[in-house]
Every structure is written in C-alpha cells, then in structure tokens.
Amino acid sequence: MMERTDRHCRYLLRLISPETRLYTEMITAAALVHGGRLDLLEYHPSEHPVALQLGGNDPCDLARAAALGAAAGYDEINLNVGCPSNRVQSGRFGAALMAEPQRVAACLRAMMETAEVPVTVKTRTGIDDLDSYEFLHDFVGAVVEAGCGTVIIHARKAILSGLSPKQNRQVPPLDYRRVYRLKSDYPALRVILNGGLDSQRKVLDQCGHVDGVMLGRCAYGNPWVLAELDSRLGRHRGVPGRVDAVRGYLQYMGDELQRGTSLKAMTRHLVGLYSGRPGARAWRRFLSELPPGEVGLASLRRRADRLQDKAARTLPCSARRRCGTRSP
C-alpha cells in the first residue's frame, strides 16, 4: 500500500469506520533513523487505533525506529516481511527476509525491547521454492519464539524474480487452507488473513477460521466497503453516508490546505468512494478536473451540497412517509 495509506487516506477511512485498525504505508527504518524523516510519523489523533508498518533488516535500526514509533503514540509496530518489490529486495528486506527466519526473529526481539506497544509481523506463505507448509510452520515458529503474538499472512507466496508487485498479488495462487492449518497448529497465536479478500462475502467467510482479516487494495479502491462490513458485523458505524464522509473530509482538507498540503494529495483518496454506484465515473472525472487550492475545495463543497440535496430528494417512499411527506 505504498503511496496509498498515507495520513490523509487514513483520516478518511476513520470517518467511515470508527473501529477498524489502520496501518501506515511501509516506512523504512533507515529513513527514520538515518534520514531524520520524523515527519513520516505524523498522523491525526482521530486515527487510533493505528499501526506503524516498518521495513528493514537491521535489528538495531528497527529497534530505534520502533522506539520512535512508540514514542509518537502508535498503537502497534508492524514489521513488513511480505513486500516483493525490487527496490525492497535490493535492500534485503520485505519478503526476501523470509529466507532468514532467525534474522526476522532477532529484529522482532530488538523491536520488542524498545517499544512498549505490541510488535507484529506481516508475511507471505513463502517465497520462490521455500513454499512448503513445513517452511511456513517453522518460520512462524521462529517468530513466536521471539515473542511475537500476532502474524498477518498474505495467503500466497511471493515470487521474487520475474513477477512485478502487481503480478505477485495475482499470479501465485491463494491458499487459505494453509493459513487455517497454521492457526490450528498455533492456537494461541493471533492469525490475521490477507490476500484476495475483494468482497464482503469473502471477508465474512473467514469468520471462524482466523482471528481477523486485513484489507488492502479492496478498501482503497472502494473505501465504503468498511462501512458495509461494520454494519454486517454489528459494529458502530461512522458517518451515515458517502456524502457525510465527503463533508467530514472537507473540514480536514481546509485545515491541511492552510498547512501547505496540496488539494490533490487529499482528493485522490476520494476517487473510489462511489465505486460500483451510479455516477461513479462522473465523480472520478469531477475530481480529476478540480482546480488546485481553495478554489477546488469550494467546488468540492458545492458538489457535496448538491449530492446532499439529491439524497434528500430520493429518499425511499417509506422514509418519506416517516418524514411527514407524501410520495407522488
């Protein structure tokens, strides 16, 4: 989710779903420790619960980065051992680290020593030829022995040469049963399932098999799926409708514009809000044509007002009767 789940995206998602745990995009430990990029740790207080996801392979650097994240108030520090991109591989971290389970364990132990919040790991079921269940079982065993109590597993292996990151999300087959078996073998371990969960049905089908699910591009491409899942699971909902999400986000955008944030950096996260709904294409076109700055913000505000008026005029008959109006 690099360049997607930034702080602006997370603020919008929190408006939609009050309880879902949010994760940052992966931030390298080196950027924080050696690059001085503490601005990467910035987030809005409303984001809680929010986890900081780190990338790296040096226990000392990761320990220092985890301490910085904990001091910044993050609720969880997550080590990414699942990203298959070439840039990540060249630094010998991400999914490539699966080949070194003892180094992963050492990194986790070092992070736990400095961060007084839970430290978790996100991984794959395997990499390249290291894709047997026995390999995954032993890899997770090393993680558990290090003291880690939660593992997030993308339920397909990563192929580190010959496939792009996008292909690595599509080509290797999903294997949910392998993750279920892992949960059975490590019953005390919190196992979170990730990968291929692109519909409500697929998410709800996991109930009873694992301890939770992680959504990535599904939730980014259609943020409202989080509200729909909250409703299905009987959880408290956030804003009551998509227009309300936009209106809540408008205040945030106004404040951020005053801080020098570009409008496009924020509106790009609204693109999928009407995914699968009538008018979705027009909505995307409208966002792409917005002028920058306060002018664009004012235009978005007017659009939200019109959408609100339209929603009020198209209430179902039963709702209109409750409101004291007669249906034509």
TORRONU-584912 format. One line per 10 residues: number of its first residue (from 1); for each residue x, y, z of C-alpha. Coordinates in steps of 0.1 Angstrom, whole numbers, plus 5000, padded with zeros to 4 digits. Layout:
BEGIN
NUM> X Y Z | ...
//
This chain:
BEGIN
1> 5000 5000 5000 | 5029 5023 4994 | 5018 5058 4984 | 4982 5049 4993 | 4976 5047 5030 | 4991 5080 5040 | 4977 5101 5068 | 4951 5117 5046 | 4938 5084 5034 | 4937 5071 5070
11> 4917 5102 5082 | 4891 5095 5055 | 4889 5058 5064 | 4885 5066 5101 | 4855 5088 5092 | 4840 5058 5075 | 4849 5031 5101 | 4855 5041 5137 | 4870 5009 5150 | 4890 4994 5121
21> 4927 4992 5129 | 4946 5013 5103 | 4981 5007 5091 | 5006 5032 5076 | 5023 5026 5043 | 5056 5009 5049 | 5083 5033 5062 | 5119 5021 5061 | 5137 5021 5095 | 5167 5038 5077
31> 5145 5068 5067 | 5136 5074 5103 | 5169 5066 5120 | 5195 5078 5094 | 5174 5101 5072 | 5158 5120 5100 | 5124 5118 5084 | 5104 5120 5115 | 5077 5138 5095 | 5068 5104 5082
41> 5054 5095 5117 | 5028 5123 5116 | 4992 5112 5120 | 4959 5127 5132 | 4948 5118 5167 | 4915 5105 5154 | 4933 5077 5136 | 4936 5055 5167 | 4939 5026 5167 | 4967 5030 5142
51> 4998 5008 5135 | 5032 5019 5121 | 5045 4995 5095 | 5083 4994 5092 | 5106 4978 5067 | 5142 4969 5073 | 5166 4941 5082 | 5189 4956 5108 | 5178 4948 5144 | 5195 4980 5158
61> 5179 5003 5132 | 5145 4986 5136 | 5147 4988 5174 | 5154 5026 5172 | 5126 5031 5146 | 5102 5011 5167 | 5110 5032 5198 | 5104 5064 5177 | 5070 5049 5166 | 5060 5040 5201
71> 5070 5075 5214 | 5049 5090 5187 | 5019 5072 5201 | 5013 5044 5176 | 4992 5015 5190 | 5012 4988 5172 | 5045 4984 5154 | 5044 4960 5124 | 5074 4945 5106 | 5068 4940 5069
81> 5082 4907 5057 | 5059 4905 5027 | 5066 4932 5002 | 5081 4917 4970 | 5091 4949 4951 | 5126 4950 4935 | 5135 4981 4955 | 5127 4964 4988 | 5146 4932 4977 | 5177 4952 4968
91> 5177 4963 5005 | 5173 4927 5016 | 5141 4933 5035 | 5104 4928 5028 | 5095 4893 5015 | 5132 4885 5009 | 5137 4883 5046 | 5116 4851 5048 | 5147 4833 5037 | 5163 4844 5070
101> 5138 4835 5098 | 5164 4839 5126 | 5172 4874 5114 | 5135 4882 5114 | 5133 4868 5150 | 5163 4889 5160 | 5147 4920 5145 | 5114 4914 5164 | 5132 4908 5197 | 5151 4940 5193
111> 5119 4959 5185 | 5101 4945 5214 | 5128 4956 5238 | 5124 4992 5228 | 5087 4996 5220 | 5062 4993 5248 | 5034 4985 5224 | 5026 4952 5206 | 5051 4943 5178 | 5036 4922 5150
121> 5048 4909 5116 | 5032 4907 5082 | 5044 4880 5059 | 5036 4856 5030 | 5031 4819 5030 | 5065 4815 5014 | 5089 4828 4987 | 5101 4811 4955 | 5110 4775 4963 | 5106 4780 5000
131> 5069 4774 4998 | 5061 4742 5017 | 5038 4742 5047 | 5067 4729 5068 | 5087 4760 5059 | 5059 4784 5068 | 5053 4764 5101 | 5090 4767 5111 | 5092 4804 5100 | 5062 4813 5122
141> 5077 4791 5150 | 5108 4813 5150 | 5085 4844 5151 | 5065 4830 5180 | 5097 4820 5199 | 5109 4856 5196 | 5078 4867 5215 | 5055 4879 5187 | 5018 4872 5194 | 5003 4883 5161
151> 5011 4873 5125 | 4994 4888 5094 | 4997 4864 5065 | 4991 4873 5028 | 4979 4838 5018 | 5000 4834 4987 | 5038 4830 4982 | 5059 4858 4967 | 5080 4851 4936 | 5110 4874 4939
161> 5122 4873 4903 | 5102 4876 4871 | 5070 4890 4886 | 5061 4926 4893 | 5045 4935 4927 | 5011 4937 4909 | 5016 4902 4895 | 5026 4890 4929 | 4992 4899 4941 | 4975 4879 4913
171> 4996 4851 4899 | 5007 4829 4928 | 4975 4810 4939 | 4958 4818 4971 | 4960 4791 4998 | 4937 4800 5027 | 4937 4764 5040 | 4974 4767 5047 | 4967 4797 5069 | 4938 4779 5086
181> 4962 4750 5094 | 4987 4773 5108 | 4961 4788 5132 | 4952 4752 5142 | 4989 4744 5149 | 4994 4777 5168 | 4961 4782 5186 | 4974 4809 5210 | 4988 4830 5181 | 4966 4857 5166
191> 4965 4850 5129 | 4952 4877 5105 | 4944 4867 5069 | 4952 4889 5040 | 4950 4885 5002 | 4922 4881 4977 | 4895 4894 5000 | 4878 4916 4974 | 4841 4912 4985 | 4820 4912 5017
201> 4812 4876 5012 | 4849 4866 5010 | 4856 4885 5042 | 4827 4871 5062 | 4836 4836 5050 | 4868 4839 5071 | 4849 4842 5104 | 4856 4812 5125 | 4888 4803 5106 | 4911 4831 5117
211> 4912 4859 5142 | 4907 4887 5117 | 4913 4899 5082 | 4934 4927 5067 | 4921 4945 5036 | 4944 4965 5013 | 4935 4975 4978 | 4899 4964 4982 | 4894 4990 5009 | 4914 5016 4990
221> 4895 5011 4957 | 4862 5011 4975 | 4865 5027 5010 | 4828 5023 5017 | 4832 4986 5020 | 4844 4992 5055 | 4811 5008 5065 | 4792 4979 5049 | 4813 4954 5068 | 4808 4973 5100
231> 4771 4971 5095 | 4771 4934 5087 | 4793 4927 5118 | 4770 4948 5141 | 4797 4973 5148 | 4791 5010 5155 | 4791 5029 5122 | 4809 5061 5114 | 4794 5087 5091 | 4759 5076 5079
241> 4766 5081 5041 | 4792 5088 5015 | 4782 5124 5013 | 4787 5127 5050 | 4822 5113 5046 | 4830 5139 5020 | 4816 5167 5042 | 4836 5155 5072 | 4867 5153 5050 | 4862 5188 5037
251> 4869 5204 5071 | 4901 5183 5073 | 4911 5194 5038 | 4906 5230 5046 | 4929 5228 5077 | 4955 5209 5057 | 4954 5235 5028 | 4964 5261 5054 | 4994 5240 5063 | 5005 5239 5027
261> 4992 5204 5017 | 4981 5202 4981 | 4945 5195 4974 | 4953 5167 4950 | 4972 5149 4977 | 4940 5146 4996 | 4913 5143 4969 | 4930 5113 4953 | 4918 5092 4982 | 4882 5101 4974
271> 4883 5086 4939 | 4869 5052 4949 | 4842 5064 4973 | 4814 5059 4948 | 4828 5027 4933 | 4801 5005 4920 | 4775 5032 4924 | 4756 5051 4897 | 4776 5082 4888 | 4810 5068 4898
281> 4826 5077 4865 | 4813 5113 4867 | 4826 5115 4903 | 4860 5104 4892 | 4860 5129 4863 | 4849 5157 4886 | 4878 5150 4910 | 4903 5148 4882 | 4893 5182 4869 | 4893 5201 4902
291> 4914 5232 4902 | 4940 5234 4930 | 4938 5251 4963 | 4908 5269 4979 | 4890 5272 4945 | 4889 5234 4941 | 4879 5230 4977 | 4850 5254 4972 | 4839 5234 4941 | 4840 5202 4960
301> 4819 5217 4988 | 4793 5228 4963 | 4793 5193 4948 | 4788 5178 4982 | 4759 5202 4989 | 4742 5191 4956 | 4747 5155 4964 | 4732 5160 4999 | 4702 5177 4983 | 4698 5149 4958
311> 4700 5123 4985 | 4672 5141 5004 | 4650 5142 4974 | 4654 5105 4966 | 4646 5090 5000 | 4626 5057 4996 | 4588 5061 5000 | 4588 5046 5035 | 4614 5070 5047 | 4595 5099 5031
321> 4563 5089 5050 | 4582 5088 5082 | 4594 5123 5075 | 4558 5135 5070 | 4559 5138 5032 | 4537 5121 5007 | 4551 5100 4979 | 4539 5111 4944
//
